[in-house]
Amino acid sequence: MKPQFDVIIVRGAVIGSSVAYFLKANPDFEGTVLVVERDPTFHFASTSLSSSSIRTTAL
């Protein structure tokens, strides 16, 4: 892993992953991006726990 990144996104889910994707897809952006997500399965990420902006508990 690199010791330094230009952008660090904490928490993946839909928003964090989208931000990382569009940053890297932008030809004007030449930096590096790191996405930090505690749950690599995204099972307990904020997006998977919400239902129409209402937080729920996963069983």
PyMOL Python script that loads the backbone (N, CA, C, O; Angstrom):
from pymol import cmd

cmd.read_pdbstr("""\
ATOM      1  N   MET A   1       0.843  -1.175   0.000  1.00  0.00           N
ATOM      2  CA  MET A   1       0.000   0.000   0.000  1.00  0.00           C
ATOM      3  C   MET A   1       0.887   1.236   0.000  1.00  0.00           C
ATOM      4  O   MET A   1       1.932   1.271   0.650  1.00  0.00           O
ATOM      5  N   LYS A   2       0.454   2.237  -0.734  1.00  0.00           N
ATOM      6  CA  LYS A   2       1.204   3.484  -0.772  1.00  0.00           C
ATOM      7  C   LYS A   2       1.130   4.188   0.581  1.00  0.00           C
ATOM      8  O   LYS A   2       0.119   4.081   1.274  1.00  0.00           O
ATOM      9  N   PRO A   3       2.186   4.905   0.966  1.00  0.00           N
ATOM     10  CA  PRO A   3       2.157   5.612   2.244  1.00  0.00           C
ATOM     11  C   PRO A   3       1.377   6.926   2.187  1.00  0.00           C
ATOM     12  O   PRO A   3       1.155   7.560   3.219  1.00  0.00           O
ATOM     13  N   GLN A   4       0.964   7.336   0.989  1.00  0.00           N
ATOM     14  CA  GLN A   4       0.341   8.650   0.847  1.00  0.00           C
ATOM     15  C   GLN A   4      -0.677   8.618  -0.289  1.00  0.00           C
ATOM     16  O   GLN A   4      -0.430   8.011  -1.331  1.00  0.00           O
ATOM     17  N   PHE A   5      -1.825   9.273  -0.088  1.00  0.00           N
ATOM     18  CA  PHE A   5      -2.872   9.352  -1.095  1.00  0.00           C
ATOM     19  C   PHE A   5      -3.328  10.794  -1.221  1.00  0.00           C
ATOM     20  O   PHE A   5      -3.211  11.573  -0.275  1.00  0.00           O
ATOM     21  N   ASP A   6      -3.846  11.150  -2.386  1.00  0.00           N
ATOM     22  CA  ASP A   6      -4.369  12.500  -2.594  1.00  0.00           C
ATOM     23  C   ASP A   6      -5.761  12.656  -1.998  1.00  0.00           C
ATOM     24  O   ASP A   6      -6.095  13.717  -1.471  1.00  0.00           O
ATOM     25  N   VAL A   7      -6.573  11.608  -2.077  1.00  0.00           N
ATOM     26  CA  VAL A   7      -7.940  11.623  -1.537  1.00  0.00           C
ATOM     27  C   VAL A   7      -8.154  10.347  -0.735  1.00  0.00           C
ATOM     28  O   VAL A   7      -7.854   9.250  -1.207  1.00  0.00           O
ATOM     29  N   ILE A   8      -8.674  10.499   0.482  1.00  0.00           N
ATOM     30  CA  ILE A   8      -9.037   9.345   1.309  1.00  0.00           C
ATOM     31  C   ILE A   8     -10.532   9.449   1.597  1.00  0.00           C
ATOM     32  O   ILE A   8     -10.998  10.446   2.148  1.00  0.00           O
ATOM     33  N   ILE A   9     -11.275   8.417   1.221  1.00  0.00           N
ATOM     34  CA  ILE A   9     -12.716   8.382   1.440  1.00  0.00           C
ATOM     35  C   ILE A   9     -12.980   7.366   2.542  1.00  0.00           C
ATOM     36  O   ILE A   9     -12.654   6.187   2.408  1.00  0.00           O
ATOM     37  N   VAL A  10     -13.578   7.840   3.637  1.00  0.00           N
ATOM     38  CA  VAL A  10     -13.873   6.966   4.765  1.00  0.00           C
ATOM     39  C   VAL A  10     -15.313   6.503   4.637  1.00  0.00           C
ATOM     40  O   VAL A  10     -16.228   7.324   4.571  1.00  0.00           O
ATOM     41  N   ARG A  11     -15.517   5.208   4.602  1.00  0.00           N
ATOM     42  CA  ARG A  11     -16.803   4.533   4.430  1.00  0.00           C
ATOM     43  C   ARG A  11     -17.137   4.443   2.949  1.00  0.00           C
ATOM     44  O   ARG A  11     -17.302   5.461   2.277  1.00  0.00           O
ATOM     45  N   GLY A  12     -17.234   3.235   2.452  1.00  0.00           N
ATOM     46  CA  GLY A  12     -17.506   2.988   1.042  1.00  0.00           C
ATOM     47  C   GLY A  12     -18.953   3.209   0.693  1.00  0.00           C
ATOM     48  O   GLY A  12     -19.321   4.300   0.257  1.00  0.00           O
ATOM     49  N   ALA A  13     -19.778   2.214   0.870  1.00  0.00           N
ATOM     50  CA  ALA A  13     -21.196   2.238   0.527  1.00  0.00           C
ATOM     51  C   ALA A  13     -21.412   2.870  -0.848  1.00  0.00           C
ATOM     52  O   ALA A  13     -20.481   2.919  -1.652  1.00  0.00           O
ATOM     53  N   VAL A  14     -22.601   3.344  -1.125  1.00  0.00           N
ATOM     54  CA  VAL A  14     -22.910   3.866  -2.447  1.00  0.00           C
ATOM     55  C   VAL A  14     -22.236   5.211  -2.692  1.00  0.00           C
ATOM     56  O   VAL A  14     -21.647   5.418  -3.753  1.00  0.00           O
ATOM     57  N   ILE A  15     -22.311   6.112  -1.750  1.00  0.00           N
ATOM     58  CA  ILE A  15     -21.772   7.450  -1.964  1.00  0.00           C
ATOM     59  C   ILE A  15     -20.253   7.427  -2.044  1.00  0.00           C
ATOM     60  O   ILE A  15     -19.680   7.988  -2.978  1.00  0.00           O
ATOM     61  N   GLY A  16     -19.591   6.790  -1.087  1.00  0.00           N
ATOM     62  CA  GLY A  16     -18.135   6.739  -1.099  1.00  0.00           C
ATOM     63  C   GLY A  16     -17.584   6.041  -2.323  1.00  0.00           C
ATOM     64  O   GLY A  16     -16.602   6.495  -2.910  1.00  0.00           O
ATOM     65  N   SER A  17     -18.205   4.943  -2.712  1.00  0.00           N
ATOM     66  CA  SER A  17     -17.775   4.220  -3.896  1.00  0.00           C
ATOM     67  C   SER A  17     -18.009   5.038  -5.158  1.00  0.00           C
ATOM     68  O   SER A  17     -17.182   5.021  -6.070  1.00  0.00           O
ATOM     69  N   SER A  18     -19.124   5.750  -5.218  1.00  0.00           N
ATOM     70  CA  SER A  18     -19.412   6.591  -6.377  1.00  0.00           C
ATOM     71  C   SER A  18     -18.423   7.740  -6.500  1.00  0.00           C
ATOM     72  O   SER A  18     -17.951   8.050  -7.594  1.00  0.00           O
ATOM     73  N   VAL A  19     -18.114   8.364  -5.382  1.00  0.00           N
ATOM     74  CA  VAL A  19     -17.138   9.456  -5.404  1.00  0.00           C
ATOM     75  C   VAL A  19     -15.791   8.953  -5.905  1.00  0.00           C
ATOM     76  O   VAL A  19     -15.157   9.594  -6.743  1.00  0.00           O
ATOM     77  N   ALA A  20     -15.357   7.809  -5.394  1.00  0.00           N
ATOM     78  CA  ALA A  20     -14.079   7.234  -5.837  1.00  0.00           C
ATOM     79  C   ALA A  20     -14.112   6.902  -7.325  1.00  0.00           C
ATOM     80  O   ALA A  20     -13.158   7.189  -8.048  1.00  0.00           O
ATOM     81  N   TYR A  21     -15.193   6.305  -7.777  1.00  0.00           N
ATOM     82  CA  TYR A  21     -15.316   5.924  -9.186  1.00  0.00           C
ATOM     83  C   TYR A  21     -15.236   7.144 -10.097  1.00  0.00           C
ATOM     84  O   TYR A  21     -14.468   7.157 -11.059  1.00  0.00           O
ATOM     85  N   PHE A  22     -16.033   8.169  -9.791  1.00  0.00           N
ATOM     86  CA  PHE A  22     -16.077   9.329 -10.662  1.00  0.00           C
ATOM     87  C   PHE A  22     -14.801  10.162 -10.595  1.00  0.00           C
ATOM     88  O   PHE A  22     -14.428  10.794 -11.583  1.00  0.00           O
ATOM     89  N   LEU A  23     -14.131  10.172  -9.454  1.00  0.00           N
ATOM     90  CA  LEU A  23     -12.824  10.837  -9.392  1.00  0.00           C
ATOM     91  C   LEU A  23     -11.837  10.157 -10.335  1.00  0.00           C
ATOM     92  O   LEU A  23     -11.151  10.822 -11.111  1.00  0.00           O
ATOM     93  N   LYS A  24     -11.771   8.833 -10.264  1.00  0.00           N
ATOM     94  CA  LYS A  24     -10.830   8.096 -11.104  1.00  0.00           C
ATOM     95  C   LYS A  24     -11.231   8.115 -12.579  1.00  0.00           C
ATOM     96  O   LYS A  24     -10.368   8.017 -13.452  1.00  0.00           O
ATOM     97  N   ALA A  25     -12.522   8.241 -12.868  1.00  0.00           N
ATOM     98  CA  ALA A  25     -12.996   8.279 -14.251  1.00  0.00           C
ATOM     99  C   ALA A  25     -12.768   9.641 -14.898  1.00  0.00           C
ATOM    100  O   ALA A  25     -12.775   9.757 -16.124  1.00  0.00           O
ATOM    101  N   ASN A  26     -12.569  10.655 -14.088  1.00  0.00           N
ATOM    102  CA  ASN A  26     -12.349  12.014 -14.602  1.00  0.00           C
ATOM    103  C   ASN A  26     -10.943  12.117 -15.176  1.00  0.00           C
ATOM    104  O   ASN A  26      -9.969  11.941 -14.444  1.00  0.00           O
ATOM    105  N   PRO A  27     -10.817  12.398 -16.472  1.00  0.00           N
ATOM    106  CA  PRO A  27      -9.477  12.470 -17.071  1.00  0.00           C
ATOM    107  C   PRO A  27      -8.627  13.624 -16.540  1.00  0.00           C
ATOM    108  O   PRO A  27      -7.404  13.599 -16.681  1.00  0.00           O
ATOM    109  N   ASP A  28      -9.247  14.626 -15.936  1.00  0.00           N
ATOM    110  CA  ASP A  28      -8.498  15.759 -15.378  1.00  0.00           C
ATOM    111  C   ASP A  28      -7.920  15.456 -13.999  1.00  0.00           C
ATOM    112  O   ASP A  28      -7.046  16.182 -13.525  1.00  0.00           O
ATOM    113  N   PHE A  29      -8.397  14.395 -13.352  1.00  0.00           N
ATOM    114  CA  PHE A  29      -7.896  14.026 -12.025  1.00  0.00           C
ATOM    115  C   PHE A  29      -6.765  13.021 -12.178  1.00  0.00           C
ATOM    116  O   PHE A  29      -6.964  11.928 -12.708  1.00  0.00           O
ATOM    117  N   GLU A  30      -5.602  13.386 -11.721  1.00  0.00           N
ATOM    118  CA  GLU A  30      -4.433  12.512 -11.841  1.00  0.00           C
ATOM    119  C   GLU A  30      -3.960  11.982 -10.493  1.00  0.00           C
ATOM    120  O   GLU A  30      -2.888  11.385 -10.396  1.00  0.00           O
ATOM    121  N   GLY A  31      -4.760  12.201  -9.455  1.00  0.00           N
ATOM    122  CA  GLY A  31      -4.349  11.803  -8.110  1.00  0.00           C
ATOM    123  C   GLY A  31      -4.668  10.353  -7.794  1.00  0.00           C
ATOM    124  O   GLY A  31      -5.158   9.601  -8.636  1.00  0.00           O
ATOM    125  N   THR A  32      -4.377   9.987  -6.558  1.00  0.00           N
ATOM    126  CA  THR A  32      -4.648   8.641  -6.071  1.00  0.00           C
ATOM    127  C   THR A  32      -5.791   8.689  -5.063  1.00  0.00           C
ATOM    128  O   THR A  32      -5.973   9.685  -4.363  1.00  0.00           O
ATOM    129  N   VAL A  33      -6.556   7.605  -4.996  1.00  0.00           N
ATOM    130  CA  VAL A  33      -7.739   7.544  -4.132  1.00  0.00           C
ATOM    131  C   VAL A  33      -7.661   6.279  -3.280  1.00  0.00           C
ATOM    132  O   VAL A  33      -7.323   5.203  -3.774  1.00  0.00           O
ATOM    133  N   LEU A  34      -7.977   6.425  -2.001  1.00  0.00           N
ATOM    134  CA  LEU A  34      -8.075   5.291  -1.088  1.00  0.00           C
ATOM    135  C   LEU A  34      -9.466   5.304  -0.476  1.00  0.00           C
ATOM    136  O   LEU A  34      -9.903   6.325   0.053  1.00  0.00           O
ATOM    137  N   VAL A  35     -10.174   4.162  -0.545  1.00  0.00           N
ATOM    138  CA  VAL A  35     -11.477   4.016   0.103  1.00  0.00           C
ATOM    139  C   VAL A  35     -11.282   3.109   1.309  1.00  0.00           C
ATOM    140  O   VAL A  35     -10.810   1.980   1.173  1.00  0.00           O
ATOM    141  N   VAL A  36     -11.643   3.602   2.488  1.00  0.00           N
ATOM    142  CA  VAL A  36     -11.510   2.834   3.727  1.00  0.00           C
ATOM    143  C   VAL A  36     -12.902   2.425   4.189  1.00  0.00           C
ATOM    144  O   VAL A  36     -13.741   3.271   4.498  1.00  0.00           O
ATOM    145  N   GLU A  37     -13.135   1.127   4.230  1.00  0.00           N
ATOM    146  CA  GLU A  37     -14.427   0.588   4.682  1.00  0.00           C
ATOM    147  C   GLU A  37     -14.142  -0.521   5.686  1.00  0.00           C
ATOM    148  O   GLU A  37     -13.389  -1.450   5.392  1.00  0.00           O
ATOM    149  N   ARG A  38     -14.731  -0.427   6.848  1.00  0.00           N
ATOM    150  CA  ARG A  38     -14.511  -1.412   7.909  1.00  0.00           C
ATOM    151  C   ARG A  38     -15.029  -2.791   7.523  1.00  0.00           C
ATOM    152  O   ARG A  38     -14.411  -3.804   7.850  1.00  0.00           O
ATOM    153  N   ASP A  39     -16.160  -2.829   6.829  1.00  0.00           N
ATOM    154  CA  ASP A  39     -16.792  -4.101   6.466  1.00  0.00           C
ATOM    155  C   ASP A  39     -16.550  -4.381   4.979  1.00  0.00           C
ATOM    156  O   ASP A  39     -17.217  -3.786   4.132  1.00  0.00           O
ATOM    157  N   PRO A  40     -15.611  -5.273   4.644  1.00  0.00           N
ATOM    158  CA  PRO A  40     -15.300  -5.524   3.232  1.00  0.00           C
ATOM    159  C   PRO A  40     -16.458  -6.169   2.454  1.00  0.00           C
ATOM    160  O   PRO A  40     -16.445  -6.160   1.223  1.00  0.00           O
ATOM    161  N   THR A  41     -17.450  -6.723   3.149  1.00  0.00           N
ATOM    162  CA  THR A  41     -18.600  -7.304   2.458  1.00  0.00           C
ATOM    163  C   THR A  41     -19.671  -6.255   2.178  1.00  0.00           C
ATOM    164  O   THR A  41     -20.586  -6.505   1.393  1.00  0.00           O
ATOM    165  N   PHE A  42     -19.573  -5.101   2.798  1.00  0.00           N
ATOM    166  CA  PHE A  42     -20.552  -4.012   2.703  1.00  0.00           C
ATOM    167  C   PHE A  42     -21.919  -4.437   3.245  1.00  0.00           C
ATOM    168  O   PHE A  42     -22.910  -3.742   3.019  1.00  0.00           O
ATOM    169  N   HIS A  43     -21.989  -5.563   3.953  1.00  0.00           N
ATOM    170  CA  HIS A  43     -23.249  -6.037   4.525  1.00  0.00           C
ATOM    171  C   HIS A  43     -23.764  -5.069   5.589  1.00  0.00           C
ATOM    172  O   HIS A  43     -24.972  -4.866   5.711  1.00  0.00           O
ATOM    173  N   PHE A  44     -22.854  -4.473   6.355  1.00  0.00           N
ATOM    174  CA  PHE A  44     -23.258  -3.556   7.418  1.00  0.00           C
ATOM    175  C   PHE A  44     -22.937  -2.102   7.072  1.00  0.00           C
ATOM    176  O   PHE A  44     -22.899  -1.251   7.961  1.00  0.00           O
ATOM    177  N   ALA A  45     -22.707  -1.811   5.795  1.00  0.00           N
ATOM    178  CA  ALA A  45     -22.470  -0.434   5.367  1.00  0.00           C
ATOM    179  C   ALA A  45     -23.781   0.351   5.459  1.00  0.00           C
ATOM    180  O   ALA A  45     -24.864  -0.235   5.482  1.00  0.00           O
ATOM    181  N   SER A  46     -23.673   1.671   5.511  1.00  0.00           N
ATOM    182  CA  SER A  46     -24.864   2.495   5.723  1.00  0.00           C
ATOM    183  C   SER A  46     -25.907   2.314   4.629  1.00  0.00           C
ATOM    184  O   SER A  46     -27.103   2.350   4.917  1.00  0.00           O
ATOM    185  N   THR A  47     -25.493   2.124   3.400  1.00  0.00           N
ATOM    186  CA  THR A  47     -26.451   1.955   2.314  1.00  0.00           C
ATOM    187  C   THR A  47     -27.252   0.674   2.462  1.00  0.00           C
ATOM    188  O   THR A  47     -28.468   0.675   2.272  1.00  0.00           O
ATOM    189  N   SER A  48     -26.585  -0.413   2.797  1.00  0.00           N
ATOM    190  CA  SER A  48     -27.307  -1.689   2.913  1.00  0.00           C
ATOM    191  C   SER A  48     -28.192  -1.739   4.158  1.00  0.00           C
ATOM    192  O   SER A  48     -29.090  -2.578   4.234  1.00  0.00           O
ATOM    193  N   LEU A  49     -27.962  -0.875   5.118  1.00  0.00           N
ATOM    194  CA  LEU A  49     -28.790  -0.855   6.334  1.00  0.00           C
ATOM    195  C   LEU A  49     -29.952   0.126   6.236  1.00  0.00           C
ATOM    196  O   LEU A  49     -30.776   0.199   7.147  1.00  0.00           O
ATOM    197  N   SER A  50     -30.027   0.872   5.153  1.00  0.00           N
ATOM    198  CA  SER A  50     -31.088   1.868   5.049  1.00  0.00           C
ATOM    199  C   SER A  50     -32.158   1.409   4.071  1.00  0.00           C
ATOM    200  O   SER A  50     -31.887   0.636   3.152  1.00  0.00           O
ATOM    201  N   SER A  51     -33.358   1.887   4.277  1.00  0.00           N
ATOM    202  CA  SER A  51     -34.464   1.608   3.384  1.00  0.00           C
ATOM    203  C   SER A  51     -35.204   2.921   3.166  1.00  0.00           C
ATOM    204  O   SER A  51     -35.959   3.373   4.026  1.00  0.00           O
ATOM    205  N   SER A  52     -34.977   3.524   2.004  1.00  0.00           N
ATOM    206  CA  SER A  52     -35.583   4.822   1.680  1.00  0.00           C
ATOM    207  C   SER A  52     -35.252   5.863   2.736  1.00  0.00           C
ATOM    208  O   SER A  52     -36.130   6.585   3.207  1.00  0.00           O
ATOM    209  N   SER A  53     -33.995   5.933   3.099  1.00  0.00           N
ATOM    210  CA  SER A  53     -33.465   6.904   4.075  1.00  0.00           C
ATOM    211  C   SER A  53     -33.922   6.618   5.499  1.00  0.00           C
ATOM    212  O   SER A  53     -33.801   7.487   6.362  1.00  0.00           O
ATOM    213  N   ILE A  54     -34.442   5.430   5.768  1.00  0.00           N
ATOM    214  CA  ILE A  54     -34.832   5.045   7.113  1.00  0.00           C
ATOM    215  C   ILE A  54     -33.863   3.956   7.556  1.00  0.00           C
ATOM    216  O   ILE A  54     -33.767   2.909   6.916  1.00  0.00           O
ATOM    217  N   ARG A  55     -33.155   4.197   8.635  1.00  0.00           N
ATOM    218  CA  ARG A  55     -32.166   3.211   9.114  1.00  0.00           C
ATOM    219  C   ARG A  55     -32.891   1.997   9.689  1.00  0.00           C
ATOM    220  O   ARG A  55     -33.867   2.122  10.428  1.00  0.00           O
ATOM    221  N   THR A  56     -32.384   0.821   9.327  1.00  0.00           N
ATOM    222  CA  THR A  56     -32.931  -0.426   9.855  1.00  0.00           C
ATOM    223  C   THR A  56     -31.794  -1.245  10.442  1.00  0.00           C
ATOM    224  O   THR A  56     -30.622  -0.935  10.226  1.00  0.00           O
ATOM    225  N   THR A  57     -32.134  -2.277  11.173  1.00  0.00           N
ATOM    226  CA  THR A  57     -31.129  -3.153  11.751  1.00  0.00           C
ATOM    227  C   THR A  57     -31.100  -4.460  10.969  1.00  0.00           C
ATOM    228  O   THR A  57     -32.132  -5.102  10.778  1.00  0.00           O
ATOM    229  N   ALA A  58     -29.923  -4.843  10.525  1.00  0.00           N
ATOM    230  CA  ALA A  58     -29.791  -6.118   9.812  1.00  0.00           C
ATOM    231  C   ALA A  58     -29.739  -7.252  10.827  1.00  0.00           C
ATOM    232  O   ALA A  58     -29.104  -7.128  11.874  1.00  0.00           O
ATOM    233  N   LEU A  59     -30.395  -8.332  10.521  1.00  0.00           N
ATOM    234  CA  LEU A  59     -30.416  -9.485  11.419  1.00  0.00           C
ATOM    235  C   LEU A  59     -29.360 -10.470  11.041  1.00  0.00           C
ATOM    236  O   LEU A  59     -29.226 -11.510  11.687  1.00  0.00           O
TER     237      LEU A  59
END
""", "prot")
cmd.dss("prot")
cmd.show_as("cartoon", "prot")
cmd.util.cbc("prot")
cmd.orient("prot")
